[in-house]
Amino acid sequence: MIYDFRKKLKYGYTTGSCAAAGAFAALYFLKYNKKLDYVLIENSSGDKLIIPIEKLEKDKNRAKAVVRKYAGEDIDITDGIEVEVEVFLRNDGEIEIKGGKGIGIVTKDGLQIKKGEYAINPKPKEMIIKNILRLLDKGEGATVIISIPKGEELAKKTLNPKLGIVGGLSILGTTGIVKPMSNEAYIESLKLQIDVALANNYKDLVFVPGNIGRVYAKRILNVEEDRIVEVSNFWKELLDYANNKVEKITIFGHAGKIIKLAAGIYNTHSKVADARNEILAAYSSLFINNKDDIKKILYANTTEEVINILKKYNIVNDVFNLIAKRVIERAEERWNIKFNCIIIDMKGNILGKVVK
């Protein structure tokens, strides 16, 4: 299939595709003294990607291309960033691919890349090599240096620091194509947390929805950073990935997210399913006979508002302990893992728990 990104498609292209396109354009300019407005590169599946080139310059044995990342209709923090690729010709037949400014360096085991190396994944490397080989004559080689000027700043908003990738972004991609609203790349980055934990021989992990859960898990459970996995909303995907690899998981986090798991809702984004009030109303009705208060729970604006109603009856722990128990029951029916569950409020107070 051919993806012509000179037109604004709903699909986008990855940072790996930017690097491959930039490497091809820079090498072509270096060898043939011709600036290309766009290049046609091929991914590992044989798809053709036509990618615009923003800028080209050269000096003797060096050329540099700038490619602007395009995410299509996908939500991507790297959309619009500039990826700079420098290419130097060599006469030893070798191809070397390195990171420059804004490309992170791996400092932990468990990733596809060894510690101490630049965070350039194997598939983008393959794509770069595959495409520039078309331009290299016998005995020629090339050094390719990839940079993202804003990479270090943007990396702070990603999972890279937690994964042990310091100083910048990663060069990612498998097919080189970004599917709109697929969340695939994001889910893959979340799974890397499990790889890091396993590489450190941790088999008893803590799954949290996000930063609030992570902060309080470290404080309350006193666990190592690498045992904590931020799931975001993608519980099914992360639990599927952990299945038969991890022995025990403690589900830990704010009630607003965790209670959805009691209803078997494993994508907890509010746009997918938001049954918080219905779940709380159902469990509260086991202890409250007052229909008006159950109705208030059903139509409450926040989980904190529901908690205040439960406090009137002194049943906060009763309700949330039952919910925690049901979270575990549902999870253990589905995955070959032992589970604990701890539910907290916004201040880190434990509302309910079942720990075995």
KOLKOL-913652 format. One record per atom (N, C-alpha, C): x, y, z; residue in three letters. Coordinates in steps of 0.001 Angstrom, whole numbers, padded with zeros to 6 digits, always signed. Last residue first. Layout:
XYZala...
//
This chain:
-004279-010230+050508lys-004157-011639+050896lys-002706-012021+051111lys-006279-007549+051074val-004889-007926+050867val-004702-009330+051390val-008550-005293+050204val-008469-006727+050453val-007050-007126+050072val-009939-002166+051284lys-008848-003006+050791lys-009123-004470+051082lys-010940+001298+051235gly-011243-000134+051315gly-010075-000945+050770gly-009789+003754+051623leu-011244+003623+051740leu-011645+002167+051913leu-007004+005331+052870ile-007512+004051+052392ile-009010+003932+052677ile-006017+008509+051679asn-006651+007736+052747asn-007228+006440+052172asn-005059+010132+049685gly-004301+008925+050006gly-004858+008118+051153gly-006637+012148+048903lys-005597+012487+049875lys-004774+011274+050300lys-008532+011038+047265met-007582+011968+046667met-006436+012330+047604met-008670+007615+048536asp-009270+008869+048099asp-008172+009793+047584asp-008131+004160+047409ile-007845+005356+048205ile-008668+006548+047724ile-008074+000669+047653ile-008765+001827+047074ile-008554+003033+047988ile-006400-002186+046777ile-006451-001113+047766ile-007012+000128+047085ile-006223-005634+046309cys-006836-004384+045861cys-006890-003402+047021cys-004362-008364+044882asn-004809-007581+046028asn-005463-006327+045469asn-004311-011453+043042phe-004543-010021+043148phe-004814-009574+044576phe-002486-013714+041033lys-003087-013433+042328lys-003185-011919+042503lys-003303-014733+037713ile-002488-013897+038596ile-003223-013802+039932ile-004508-015360+035147asn-003815-016334+035986asn-002796-015619+036877asn-007632-013657+034711trp-006178-013730+034542trp-005551-014694+035551trp-010365-013988+035290arg-009943-013687+033921arg-008447-013904+033682arg-010862-014338+037913glu-011616-015172+036979glu-011018-015092+035571glu-009385-012309+039009glu-008850-013673+039132glu-009635-014677+038288glu-011044-010098+038463ala-009711-010191+037862ala-009179-011613+037888ala-013319-010620+040024arg-013433-010502+038570arg-012079-010692+037893arg-012185-010661+042616glu-012916-011819+042079glu-012960-011778+040556glu-011129-008052+042858ile-010239-009221+042870ile-010925-010436+042242ile-013476-006540+042810val-012413-006261+041838val-011505-007478+041710val-014743-007538+045083arg-015307-007853+043768arg-014297-007577+042649arg-013148-006450+047093lys-013296-007908+046997lys-013794-008313+045608lys-013616-003743+046656ala-012264-004282+046478ala-012305-005802+046313ala-016316-003654+047373ile-015924-003341+045996ile-014536-003904+045705ile-016113-004253+050088leu-016872-005136+049195leu-016489-004921+047734leu-014669-002042+050922asn-014090-003378+051095asn-014793-004389+050185asn-016476+000009+050405phe-015285-000111+049557phe-014532-001421+049760phe-018486-000466+052361val-018805-000412+050925val-017558-000675+050083val-017021-000420+054778asp-017880-001568+054432asp-018123-001615+052929asp-015808+002111+054789asn-014974+000902+054655asn-015797-000316+054257asn-018161+003717+055057val-017198+003904+053959val-016391+002634+053737val-020178+003867+056901ile-020062+002609+056140ile-019053+002721+054989ile-021443+005874+058424asn-020257+005188+058936asn-020030+003846+058231asn-023350+007424+057373tyr-023798+006118+057864tyr-022646+005309+058472tyr-021875+009584+056587lys-023042+009816+057465lys-023493+008521+058119lys-020137+008483+054741lys-019617+008832+056068lys-020753+009081+057055lys-021646+008358+052462leu-021350+007111+053171leu-020834+007374+054578leu-021570+011045+051720ile-022857+010431+052073ile-022620+009154+052882ile-018842+011300+051153asn-019422+012104+052241asn-020780+011563+052680asn-018633+009644+048914ile-017942+009269+050157ile-018517+010031+051346ile-019981+011170+047022val-020562+009897+047474val-019946+009482+048808val-018146+013225+046710glu-019498+013551+047179glu-020192+012290+047712glu-016021+011824+045609glu-015860+012423+046944glu-017223+012778+047549glu-016956+011285+043079thr-016837+010170+044025thr-016703+010696+045447thr-019293+013835+041948thr-017954+013278+042153thr-018005+012097+043116thr-022008+014291+041622asn-021075+014825+040618asn-019686+014206+040734asn-024645+011862+041999ala-023559+012672+042556ala-022605+013117+041444ala-026775+010235+041425tyr-026641+011480+040650tyr-025543+012401+041187tyr-026531+008109+043178leu-026670+007833+041752leu-026404+009076+040901leu-026591+009408+045622ile-025369+008712+045196ile-025391+008504+043687ile-029219+010243+045631lys-028147+011253+045667lys-026819+010645+045206lys-030465+007754+045735lys-030644+008590+044539lys-029565+009673+044476lys-029750+007013+048280ile-029272+006193+047162ile-029390+006989+045860ile-031154+008950+049675asp-029700+008984+049707asp-029090+008121+048596asp-033771+008150+049100asp-033323+009499+048716asp-031802+009581+048691asp-034008+005642+050227lys-033988+005759+048772lys-033497+007127+048308lys-032431+004179+052824asn-032998+005464+052449asn-032854+005674+050937asn-030992+001978+053499asn-032382+001768+053108asn-033059+003036+052601asn-027754+000874+052981ile-028603+002062+053158ile-030010+001750+052661ile-026390-001435+052391phe-026270-000909+053751phe-027223+000253+054037phe-026786-002031+049790leu-026714-003172+050698leu-026689-002728+052160leu-026514+000342+048483ser-027889-000086+048780ser-027924-001322+049674ser-023836+000488+047899ser-024342+001254+049052ser-025729+000794+049463ser-023712-001009+045562tyr-023065-001523+046772tyr-023565-000792+048021tyr-025233+000664+043803ala-025577-000753+044002ala-024980-001284+045305ala-023902+003116+043919ala-025302+003035+044366ala-025687+001586+044669ala-021444+002413+042808leu-021504+002862+044200leu-022929+002780+044749leu-022309+001783+040206ile-021627+000780+041024ile-021727+001158+042498ile-023387+004242+039393glu-024239+003055+039420glu-023634+001965+040297glu-021135+005886+039500asn-022272+006133+040398asn-023184+004923+040510asn-019446+004700+037495arg-019032+004865+038894arg-020226+004995+039837arg-019517+004106+034847ala-020585+003550+035674ala-020272+003704+037155ala-018597+004929+031994asp-018543+005636+033267asp-019727+005209+034127asp-016684+004068+029253ala-017687+003587+030200ala-017527+004348+031507ala-015456+005815+027389val-015727+004421+027054val-016835+003874+027950val-015100+008240+028516lys-015800+008212+027233lys-016140+006792+026794lys-013577+007690+030753ser-014986+008066+030954ser-015779+008046+029655ser-011545+004807+030706his-011766+006177+030206his-013257+006494+030287his-010966+002232+031448thr-011633+003084+032439thr-011786+004533+031991thr-011400-000793+030349asn-010924+000477+029789asn-011673+001537+030571asn-012633-002670+031868tyr-011172-002683+031857tyr-010557-001641+030924tyr-015163-003442+033894ile-014826-002402+032921ile-013311-002242+032938ile-016204-005090+035827gly-015604-005704+034646gly-015304-004715+033547gly-016982-003790+038035ala-018045-004074+037072ala-017497-004714+035798ala-014643-003325+039303ala-015596-004215+039979ala-016747-004604+039063ala-013469-001381+037798leu-012995-002753+037611leu-013923-003767+038273leu-014526+000929+038785lys-015030+000449+037494lys-014623-000996+037247lys-013077+001496+041072ile-014393+000871+041234ile-014970+000367+039912ile-010753+002789+040151ile-010693+001378+040563ile-012067+000735+040644ile-011401+005502+039557lys-010982+004571+038503lys-011174+003120+038918lys-012298+006590+041960gly-012972+006930+040712gly-012623+006015+039560gly-010498+005825+044001ala-011781+005131+043855ala-012424+005370+042494ala-007057+005592+043100his-008220+006385+043484his-009511+005671+043126his-005240+002484+043813gly-005503+003796+043230gly-006785+004429+043705gly-004062-000661+042909phe-003990+000410+043900phe-004324+001735+043224phe-003708-004020+042866ile-004410-002930+042183ile-004601-001820+043199ile-000975-005954+042965thr-001819-005156+043841thr-002401-004016+043017thr-000361-009100+041625ile-000529-007672+041333ile-001426-007055+042396ile+001862-011858+041223lys+000874-011135+042030lys+000843-009667+041622lys+003419-012953+039125glu+002735-013821+040081glu+001620-013104+040832glu+003723-012512+035613val+003739-011902+036940val+002939-012775+037892val+003271-014056+033426lys+004631-013544+033626lys+004813-013050+035053lys+000613-014697+033206asn+001579-015799+033159asn+003043-015347+033214asn-000070-011378+032195asn-000582-012710+032493asn+000470-013791+032230asn+000770-008938+031296ala+001378-009458+032528ala+000997-010902+032806ala-000866-008556+029103tyr+000582-008632+028891tyr+001295-009243+030108tyr-003374-008376+030308asp-003106-009439+029325asp-001600-009647+029165asp-002936-006051+031770leu-003110-007320+032488leu-002918-008507+031553leu-002746-004196+029680leu-001603-004380+030575leu-001710-005684+031357leu-005268-004451+028444glu-004052-004662+027676glu-002845-004941+028574glu-007044-003870+030605lys-007085-005152+029890lys-005759-005435+029190lys-006369-001205+031379trp-006183-002336+032292trp-006162-003669+031555trp-005813+001551+030426phe-005736+000331+029628phe-005449-000901+030479phe-005667+004094+031333asn-007012+003504+031281asn-007009+002079+030729asn-002709+003838+033122ser-003606+004802+032476ser-005012+004194+032492ser-000964+002283+034505val-001796+001608+033524val-002555+002594+032640val+002206+002171+035800glu+001096+003080+035488glu+000330+002519+034296glu+003526+000047+038107val+003177+000139+036685val+001990+001074+036532val+006161-000443+040304ile+004904+000273+040079ile+004688+000451+038581ile+008653-001416+040594arg+007552-002373+040792arg+006189-001741+040499arg+010388+000691+040372asp+010283-000210+039227asp+009233-001307+039406asp+010267+001905+042928glu+009689+002577+041756glu+009444+001606+040604glu+009434-000289+045625glu+010403+000278+044702glu+009690+000847+043479glu+007107+000604+048237val+007616-000284+047196val+008589+000466+046289val+005469+001461+050403asn+006934+001463+050490asn+007549+000486+049491asn+002819+001877+050550leu+003258+000491+050433leu+004771+000345+050529leu+002691+004687+050867ile+001938+003803+051758ile+002486+002375+051744ile+004483+005813+048960arg+004434+006312+050332arg+003797+005293+051283arg+004042+004470+046580lys+005411+004544+047113lys+005382+004905+048597lys+001309+004961+046355ala+001791+003580+046457ala+003203+003554+047037ala+001184+007721+046027tyr+000719+007146+047294tyr+001135+005688+047457tyr+002325+007967+043425val+002866+008713+044567val+002473+008058+045883val+000645+006293+041869arg+002081+006021+041976arg+002677+006690+043215arg-001868+007521+042073gly-001662+006175+042588gly-000193+005867+042806gly-001236+009910+040743ile-001721+009932+042131ile-001495+008574+042782ile-000496+009037+038127asn+000494+009630+039026asn+000049+009649+040486asn-002500+006099+037531gly-001681+007227+037104gly-000815+007757+038226gly-003568+003589+038285pro-004094+004289+037108pro-003162+005386+036609pro-001258+000902+039035val-001953+002127+039419val-002483+002814+038165val-000159-002139+040253phe-000751-001468+039097phe-001559-000267+039581phe+002682-003543+041454val+001579-002669+041853val+001102-001938+040609val+003881-006993+041561leu+003833-005622+041065leu+002641-004853+041629leu+006020-009394+041866asp+004921-008891+042693asp+004837-007384+042421asp+008286-009966+040572lys+007113-010736+040139lys+005854-010326+040910lys+011291-008661+039545tyr+010097-008380+040339tyr+008926-009153+039752tyr+013701-008803+038168asn+013225-009992+038897asn+012078-009685+039855asn+014256-006804+036474asn+014772-006651+037834asn+014281-007753+038769asn+012823-007560+034312ala+014281-007577+034178ala+014969-007423+035525ala+010272-007020+035240leu+010687-008411+035100leu+012207-008528+034986leu+010326-004189+035099ala+010117-004871+036384ala+010613-006314+036321ala+010647-003808+032333val+011672-003317+033254val+011565-004027+034600val+008241-004924+031408asp+009520-005496+030982asp+010644-005084+031933asp+006436-003134+032533ile+006426-004530+032987ile+007738-005209+032612ile+007019-000873+031066gln+007200-000835+032518gln+007251-002250+033100gln+006223-001510+028513leu+007660-001518+028794leu+007943-001469+030289leu+003529-001010+028406lys+003974-002392+028627lys+005454-002469+028985lys+003504+001684+027709leu+003082+001287+029050leu+003565-000127+029384leu+004251+001542+025043ser+005164+002203+025984ser+004799+001867+027427ser+002003+000261+024002glu+003301-000414+023935glu+004292+000214+024906glu+000127+002290+024398ile-000015+001029+025139ile+001310+000261+025139ile+001117+004151+022544tyr+001055+004488+023962tyr+000967+003221+024809tyr+000805+002843+020123ala+002151+003224+020553ala+002174+003509+022052ala-002036+002509+020066glu-001118+001366+020047glu+000257+001722+020598glu-004053+004305+019864asn-003415+004176+021183asn-002346+003104+021221asn-005510+005001+017635ser-005292+003582+017896ser-004766+003334+019310ser-006135+007422+016472met-006796+007060+017727met-006592+005602+018087met-004950+006381+013315pro-005658+007383+014115pro-006369+006792+015315pro-001736+004867+013229lys-003165+004734+012963lys-003943+005697+013852lys+001260+005633+011817val+000456+005886+013008val-001016+005796+012629val+003854+003612+010528ile+002581+004297+010280ile+001825+004451+011590ile+005957+002029+011047gly+006258+003379+010583gly+005026+004229+010376gly+005625-000397+012163thr+005325-000306+010731thr+005709+001049+010157thr+006900+000526+014567thr+007065-000837+014072thr+006810-000865+012561thr+008437+003050+016575gly+007658+002651+015413gly+007937+001213+015041gly+010701+005642+017809leu+009793+004503+017910leu+009183+004155+016559leu+013140+006971+019605ile+012768+006832+018194ile+012007+005520+018078ile+012392+008783+022602ser+012791+007553+021922ser+012400+007649+020447ser+013730+011879+024028leu+012684+010995+023528leu+013283+009719+022932leu+015977+012591+026836gly+015269+012841+025588gly+014225+011800+025252gly+017259+012052+029235gly+017840+013052+028341gly+017114+013272+027045gly+016796+008537+029770val+017084+009886+030258val+017619+010771+029141val+014841+006002+030589ile+015359+006635+029374ile+015556+008103+029703ile+013584+004700+032629gly+015038+004778+032668gly+015644+005277+031380gly+010929+004787+032774leu+011483+003611+032117leu+013008+003608+032129leu+010548+007293+033872lys+010245+006117+034695lys+010871+004849+034105lys+011258+008946+031660pro+012033+008987+032904pro+011806+007761+033787pro+009215+008098+029679asn+010647+007812+029532asn+011446+007890+030836asn+006557+008680+029641leu+006986+007664+030607leu+008492+007422+030569leu+006455+012321+029179thr+006226+010933+028785thr+006646+009990+029906thr+007268+014803+029746lys+005817+014591+029743lys+005454+013166+029333lys+009954+014823+029357lys+009493+014955+030742lys+007994+014695+030859lys+010259+014916+026624ala+010399+013615+027289ala+009906+013647+028733ala+010238+017601+025907leu+009019+016805+025716leu+009066+015486+026483leu+012923+018319+026521glu+011793+018984+027183glu+010522+018148+027091glu+014365+016672+024803glu+014589+016587+026248glu+013428+017199+027015glu+013427+017423+022179gly+013212+016099+022751gly+013357+016020+024253gly+013702+019532+020529lys+012832+019719+021696lys+012618+018418+022478lys+015459+018464+018522pro+015828+019635+019329pro+014995+019842+020589pro+016400+015391+018039ile+015107+016065+018177ile+015344+017265+019090ile+018527+013596+015769ser+018320+014551+016866ser+016892+015056+016855ser+020633+011025+014648ile+019254+011516+014753ile+019144+012440+015959ile+023068+010280+012366ile+022860+010847+013706ile+021488+011505+013748ile+024713+007784+010665val+023440+008514+010747val+023245+008980+012186val+027309+007081+008534thr+026970+007337+009931thr+025734+008221+009939thr+027750+004616+005994ala+027225+005910+006446ala+027087+005922+007958ala+029679+003284+003220gly+028890+003183+004436gly+028412+004557+004854gly+030772+001543+000286glu+030349+002764+000972glu+029559+002437+002231glu+031195-000889-000897gly+032276-000334-000095gly+031913+000939+000635gly+029018-000146-003527lys+029849-001164-002893lys+031017-000492-002160lys+026858+002646-002701asp+027602+001802-003624asp+028454+000803-002841asp+023688+003389-001402leu+025103+003169-001128leu+025735+002238-002167leu+020981+003527-001763leu+021797+004623-002291leu+023296+004371-002173leu+019799+001424-000521arg+019464+001619-001944arg+020368+002658-002595arg+020455+001744+002099leu+021238+000774+001325leu+020978+000925-000168leu+018507+003353+003117ile+019729+004010+002645ile+020635+003050+001888ile+016471+001425+003712asn+016250+002468+002707asn+017536+003131+002240asn+017509-000324+005646lys+016883-000852+004427lys+016808+000209+003335lys+018282+001475+007671ile+019288+000707+006930ile+018729+000216+005598ile+015748+002417+008526ile+016785+003344+008052ile+017786+002598+007171ile+014536+000036+009336met+013956+000809+008239met+014966+001799+007656met+016166-000775+011453glu+016028-001636+010274glu+015533-000845+009072glu+015663+001344+013210lys+017017+001114+012699lys+016976+000277+011424lys+012916+000932+013731pro+013360+002132+013009pro+014776+001986+012451pro+013270-001651+015082lys+012523-001525+013823lys+012862-000238+013066lys+014805-001142+017506pro+015319-001963+016394pro+014596-001754+015064pro+014795+002331+018673asn+014318+000953+018659asn+014797+000182+017423asn+016889+004227+020370ile+016439+004082+018983ile+016067+002618+018811ile+018143+005530+022704ala+016808+004929+022655ala+016253+004990+021231ala+021616+004596+022836tyr+020568+005564+022521tyr+019231+004849+022315tyr+022909+002620+025603glu+022711+002924+024184glu+021608+003965+024002glu+022936+002044+028277gly+024032+002849+027752gly+023888+003220+026293gly+021418-001145+028021lys+021806+000002+028841lys+023000+000716+028210lys+019927-002049+024854lys+020812-002280+025986lys+021101-000986+026743lys+016485-002187+023982ile+017791-001582+023772ile+018639-001790+025032ile+014094-003061+024758gln+014657-003702+023563gln+016086-003242+023308gln+014364-003261+028397leu+013897-002685+027146leu+014528-003429+025969leu+015640-004420+030528gly+014260-004797+030277gly+013691-004231+028994gly+017668-002135+032512asp+017450-003368+031764asp+015961-003562+031502asp+018226+001416+032124lys+017689+000257+032845lys+017596-000944+031918lys+018993+003544+030598thr+019764+003314+031825thr+019267+002111+032622thr+019309+004853+027349val+018710+003810+028197val+019605+003549+029405val+018910+008221+026431ile+019840+007102+026612ile+019231+006135+027630ile+017014+010134+023972gly+017313+009595+025289gly+018333+008468+025262gly+017681+012910+022049ile+017415+011467+021995ile+017885+010862+023311ile+018508+015536+022227gly+017086+015247+022401gly+016697+013791+022249gly+021241+015306+019987lys+020505+016115+020954lys+019031+015703+021004lys+021565+011997+018776gly+022153+013297+019056gly+021334+014018+020101gly+022291+008518+018307gly+021430+009600+018753gly+022219+010871+018968gly+023230+006599+015371lys+023433+007133+016720lys+022393+008198+017034lys+024228+003993+013387ile+023083+004861+013692ile+023188+005286+015152ile+026327+003062+010758glu+026233+003334+012197glu+025086+004318+012422glu+027382+000768+008467ile+026312+001734+008747ile+026185+001846+010257ile+030365+000199+006504glu+029577+000064+007729glu+028484+001132+007804glu+032126+000560+004408gly+030970-000315+004194gly+030071-000487+005404gly+034086+002424+004666asp+034365+001091+005224asp+033190+000126+005088asp+033832+005063+004094asn+034402+004221+003038asn+034735+002807+003529asn+030944+007140+004671arg+032098+006373+005144arg+032607+005509+003991arg+029193+010248+005023leu+029616+009110+004203leu+030850+008454+004805leu+026831+011191+007406phe+028228+011297+006988phe+028569+010066+006157phe+023857+012906+008104val+024476+011723+007494val+025895+012065+007060val+021421+013852+010486glu+022698+014126+009835glu+023275+012819+009297glu+018188+014821+010927val+019016+013648+010636val+020266+014089+009878val+015728+015960+013151glu+016896+016293+012339glu+017764+015043+012157glu+012411+016512+013420val+013403+015449+013568val+014542+015763+012603val+010249+018714+015022glu+011251+018542+013978glu+012211+017420+014350glu+006775+018029+015790ile+008174+018273+016175ile+009092+018081+014966ile+004162+017379+015071gly+004694+018680+014681gly+006142+018933+015046gly+003565+015255+017765asp+003040+015803+016513asp+003630+017192+016247asp+004259+014148+020163thr+005349+014483+019241thr+004857+015080+017925thr+001948+013503+021456ile+002735+014606+022009ile+003848+015049+021056ile-000944+012813+019721asp+000452+012429+019895asp+001245+013642+020348asp-003781+011441+018574ile-003335+012384+019598ile-001923+011967+020001ile-004280+011083+015005asp-003961+010534+016321asp-003543+011653+017275asp-004606+011925+012483glu-005701+012224+013401glu-005455+011680+014798glu-001200+012583+011910gly-002525+012345+011350gly-003608+012758+012331gly+001246+013313+012894ala+000550+012230+013603ala-000816+011910+013012ala+004330+014071+011620tyr+002896+014237+011366tyr+002156+013042+011954tyr+007372+015807+012060lys+006509+014675+012439lys+005047+015017+012199lys+009371+017030+009535arg+008401+017398+010568arg+007450+016234+010813arg+012805+016716+009045val+011478+016167+008744val+010551+016533+009878val+015755+017847+007665val+014778+018085+008721val+013426+017583+008246val+019059+016651+007036ala+017666+016802+006621ala+016805+017049+007847ala+022416+017317+006190lys+021393+017250+007232lys+020012+017486+006632lys+025603+015910+005364ala+024338+016529+004958ala+023326+016356+006082ala+029137+015927+004877arg+028000+015857+005792arg+026780+016523+005165arg+031463+016448+003568asn+031090+015036+003714asn+029856+014835+004587asn+030557+019579+002663lys+031580+018576+002371lys+031023+017153+002517lys+027536+020127+003862asp+028856+020724+003984asp+029887+019612+003821asp+024029+020947+003382lys+025185+020050+003404lys+026474+020845+003452lys+020474+020698+004059glu+021716+021466+003947glu+022879+020490+003940glu+016937+020919+003853leu+018161+020175+003591leu+019345+021137+003531leu+013613+020587+005185lys+014810+021387+004918lys+016007+020472+004695lys+011351+018844+005049glu+011204+020253+005410glu+012397+021099+004975glu+009977+016487+002959ile+011223+016911+003599ile+011145+018422+003822ile+007181+014220+003192pro+007781+015510+002824pro+009060+015782+003614pro+006992+010849+002175ile+007115+011769+003312ile+007792+013066+002875ile+005306+008086+001356ile+005826+009288+000714ile+005805+010410+001749ile+005829+004744+001848leu+005465+005976+002550leu+006113+007146+001818leu+004674+001533+001024lys+005437+002701+000585lys+004909+003940+001304lys+005030-001664+002612asp+004233-000474+002330asp+005155+000672+001923asp+006570-003789+003411gly+006528-003505+001980gly+005647-002329+001610gly+006912-004114+006052ser+005791-004852+005453ser+005695-004640+003949ser+008899-002391+006771ser+009211-003826+006798ser+008115-004677+006167ser+008562+000365+004373asn+008643-000221+005709asn+008862-001728+005614asn+010293+002611+002236glu+009538+001370+002375glu+009688+000833+003785glu+009917+005986+000976ile+010619+004941+001721ile+009701+003737+001875ile+010351+008635-001012leu+009526+007437-000914leu+010357+006382-000206leu+010461+012117-000098val+011095+010835-000410val+010060+009722-000317val+010431+015529-001233tyr+009820+014392-000549tyr+010608+013147-000913tyr+012167+017275-002329asp+011049+017843-001567asp+010330+016760-000769asp+015678+016920-002374leu+014371+016292-002593leu+013315+016975-001731leu+018408+018368-003925lys+017482+018451-002794lys+016131+017850-003180lys+021375+016926-004995lys+020007+017297-005367lys+019114+017276-004130lys+023894+015751-004947asn+023772+017213-004905asn+022383+017691-005363asn+024276+013088-004659tyr+023862+013554-005989tyr+023634+015064-006065tyr+025183+012608-002040lys+025761+011875-003165lys+025472+012514-004524lys+023778+014377-000388leu+025232+014255-000243leu+025858+013623-001488leu+021165+013879-001112phe+021729+015220-001333phe+023255+015156-001313phe+020967+011241-000188tyr+020749+011533-001606tyr+021358+012883-001972tyr+021327+011627+002550leu+022310+010847+001803leu+022201+011113+000302leu+019021+013104+003139ala+020349+013674+003395ala+021417+012940+002587ala+016966+011298+002441ala+017067+012598+001764ala+018454+013207+001933ala+017491+009147+004215phe+017497+008932+002764phe+017718+010257+002035phe+017201+010376+006697ala+018468+009743+006339ala+018582+009557+004833ala+014511+011200+006601gly+015582+012186+006701gly+016926+011616+006288gly+013237+008704+006537ala+013067+009643+005425ala+014182+010678+005413ala+014059+007672+009018ala+014387+006964+007781ala+014285+007891+006576ala+012988+009582+010787ala+014429+009334+010763ala+014843+008655+009463ala+010255+009326+010266cys+010919+010625+010077cys+012429+010419+009920cys+009895+006687+011083ser+009736+007013+009664ser+010384+008354+009337ser+010280+007085+013841gly+011148+006184+013087gly+011089+006439+011592gly+008168+008673+014518thr+009497+009285+014564thr+010506+008403+013832thr+005563+007774+012087thr+006252+007717+013367thr+007566+008505+013335thr+002798+009378+010476tyr+004012+008571+010433tyr+004819+008786+011707tyr-000815+008878+010191gly+000392+009677+010355gly+001609+008796+010206gly-004045+008949+008568tyr-002903+008247+009143tyr-001742+009225+009322tyr-005535+010756+007261lys-005942+010483+008644lys-004856+009683+009365lys-003370+013014+005377leu-004127+011778+005573leu-004571+011645+007022leu-002798+015532+003475lys-003091+015361+004905lys-004000+014148+005088lys-000197+014748+001142lys-001595+015100+001412lys-001837+014854+002894lys+002207+013747+001489arg+002171+015117+000988arg+000753+015672+001122arg+001971+011133+002184phe+001815+012097+003259phe+002034+013543+002806phe+000619+008501+000832asp+001207+009746+000338asp+000975+010858+001353asp+001176+005228+001072tyr+000659+006325+001902tyr+001369+007604+001467tyr+000401+002308-000645ile+001141+003562-000700ile+000427+004612+000156ile+000841-001190+000000met+000000+000000+000000met+000880+001246+000000met
//
